[in-house]
Amino acid sequence: MARVVLLAGGNTGDVKRTLQSAQQLVNDRVGAVLRCSHRYESEPWGFSGARFSNQALEVSTDLAPEEVLDAVQRIECELGRNRAAETLEKARTGAAYVSRPIDIDILFYDDAVIRSERLTVPHPRLAEREFALVPLCEIMRGRRHPVSGLTVAQMLDALRAQSSEQPCGK
């Protein structure tokens, strides 16, 4: 059994209900949800839009990493995510990200380091994203990043220290 850590989030529709449904579907299709954080709200990252609600999940799974990816992408689709519409919106606005009802990212898969065409684990921008580190810190603050060796708490502290050094308006 592997331990996979997911971050589920969204900012359109009934996000609370969508996250509850996502957690149940992950439990049914990916593996037993062992721990989950509270939901945390944050501003969108990389674009303007409604606030996001995010939640970290630790899951015990028999699935291989790409099977987990396939399963969570099917769950996203069932819960209303439309990647084709998102692509059109990104092209129209020039934004790298857009609003969506659900997004499920794989943050960790055991201590594996995976770099394939479809999947990069640990998540490549984890250390840059407070909205991911805060809920993750709640359930596994001492978890070490398999590449940097930093704990989740250390990554969050470093990010917050870096943010406080930024001049106002930057």
For each residue, the residues with C-beta under 8 A, 3 or more apart:
1: 31 60 61 62
2: 60 61 62 63 109 110
3: 34 58 59 60 61 108 109 110
4: 30 31 58 59 61 63 65 68 106 108 109 110
5: 56 57 58 59 106 107 108 109 136 140 143
6: 26 30 56 57 59 72 104 105 106 107
7: 54 55 56 57 104 105 107 123 132 135 136
8: 19 22 23 26 54 55 56 57 102 103 104
9: 19 52 53 54 55 102 103 131
10: 13 15 18 19 52 53 100 101 102 103
11: 15 44 49 50 51 52 53 99 100
12: 15 50 99 100 101
13: 10 17 18 80 101
14: 17 18
15: 10 11 12 18 19 52 53 101
16: 19 20 39 53
17: 13 14 20 21
18: 10 13 14 15 21 22 79 80 101 102
19: 8 9 10 15 16 22 23 39 53 55 102
20: 16 17 23 24
21: 17 18 24 25 79
22: 8 18 19 25 26 75 79 102 104
23: 8 19 20 26 27 33 36 55 57
24: 20 21 27 28
25: 21 22 28 29 75 78 79
26: 6 8 22 23 29 30 31 33 57 59 71 72 75 104
27: 23 24 30 31 32 33 59
28: 24 25
29: 25 26 71 74 75
30: 4 6 26 27 59 61 63 68 71 72
31: 1 4 26 27 59 60 61 62 63
32: 27 59 60
33: 23 26 27 36 57 58 59
34: 3 58 59 60
35: 57 58 139 140
36: 23 33 55 56 57 58 139
37: 40 55 56 57 135 136 138 139
38: 55 135 138
39: 16 19 53 54 55 135
40: 37 53 54 55 131 134 135
41: 51 52 53 54
42: 45 51 52 54 130 131 134
43: 51 52
44: 11 47 48 49 50 51 52 97 99
45: 42 52 97 129 131
46: 95 96 97
47: 44 93 95 96 97 98 99
48: 44
49: 11 44 98 99
50: 11 12 44 99
51: 11 41 42 43 44
52: 9 10 11 15 41 42 43 44 45 131
53: 9 10 11 15 16 19 39 40 41
54: 7 8 9 39 40 41 42 131 132 134 135
55: 7 8 9 19 23 36 37 38 39 40 135
56: 5 6 7 8 36 37 107 132 135 136 138 139 140
57: 5 6 7 8 23 26 33 35 36 37
58: 3 4 5 33 34 35 36 139 140
59: 3 4 5 6 26 27 30 31 32 33 34
60: 1 2 3 31 32 34
61: 1 2 3 4 30 31 68
62: 1 2 31
63: 2 4 30 31 67 68 71
64: 67 68
65: 4 68 69 106 109 112 114 119 121
66: 69 70 116 118 119
67: 63 64 70 71
68: 4 30 61 63 64 65 71 72 106 109
69: 65 66 72 73 106 118 119
70: 66 67 73 74
71: 26 29 30 63 67 68 74 75
72: 6 26 30 68 69 75 76 104 106
73: 69 70 76 77 104
74: 29 70 71 77 78
75: 22 25 26 29 71 72 78 79 102 104
76: 72 73 79 81 102 103 104
77: 73 74 81 82 83
78: 25 74 75
79: 18 21 22 25 75 76 101 102
80: 13 18 101 102
81: 76 77 86 100 101 102 103
82: 77 85 86
83: 77 86 87
84: 87 88
85: 82 88 89
86: 81 82 83 89 90 98 100
87: 83 84 90 91
88: 84 85 91 92
89: 85 86 92 93 95 98
90: 86 87 93 94 95 96 97 98
91: 87 88 94
92: 88 89
93: 47 89 90 98
94: 90 91
95: 46 47 89 90 98
96: 46 47 90
97: 44 45 46 47 90
98: 47 49 86 89 90 93 95
99: 11 12 44 47 49 50
100: 10 11 12 81 86 103
101: 10 12 13 15 18 79 80 81
102: 8 9 10 18 19 22 75 76 79 80 81
103: 8 9 10 76 81 100
104: 6 7 8 22 26 72 73 75 76
105: 6 7 123 132
106: 4 5 6 65 68 69 72 109 119 121 123
107: 5 6 7 56 121 122 123 126 132 136
108: 3 4 5 111 112 121 122 123 143 146
109: 2 3 4 5 65 68 106 112 114 121
110: 2 3 4
111: 108 146
112: 65 108 109 121 146
113: 121 122 146 147
114: 65 109 119 120 121
115: 120
116: 66 119 120
117:
118: 66 69
119: 65 66 69 106 114 116
120: 114 115 116 123 124
121: 65 106 107 108 109 112 113 114
122: 107 108 113 126 145 146 147
123: 7 105 106 107 108 120 126 132
124: 120
125: 128 129
126: 107 122 123 129 132 133 136 145 155
127: 133 145 148 150 155 158 159
128: 125 159
129: 45 125 126 132 133 159
130: 42 133 134 156 159 160 163
131: 9 40 42 45 52 54 134 135
132: 7 54 56 105 107 123 126 129 135 136
133: 126 127 129 130 136 137 152 155 156 159
134: 40 42 54 130 131 137 138 156
135: 7 37 38 39 40 54 55 56 131 132 138 139
136: 5 7 37 56 107 126 132 133 139 140 143 152
137: 133 134 140 141 152 153 156
138: 37 38 56 134 135 141
139: 35 36 37 56 58 135 136
140: 5 35 56 58 136 137 143 152
141: 137 138 151 152 153
142: 151 152 153
143: 5 108 136 140 151 152
144: 149 150 151
145: 122 126 127 148 149 150 151 152 155
146: 108 111 112 113 122
147: 113 122
148: 127 145 155
149: 144 145
150: 127 144 145 154 155 158
151: 141 142 143 144 145 154 155
152: 133 136 137 140 141 142 143 145 155 156
153: 137 141 142 156 157
154: 150 151 157 158
155: 126 127 133 145 148 150 151 152 158 159
156: 130 133 134 137 152 153 159 160
157: 153 154 160 161
158: 127 150 154 155 161 162
159: 127 128 129 130 133 155 156 162 163
160: 130 156 157 163 164
161: 157 158 164 165
162: 158 159 165 166
163: 130 159 160 166
164: 160 161
165: 161 162
166: 162 163 170
167: 170
168:
169:
170: 166 167
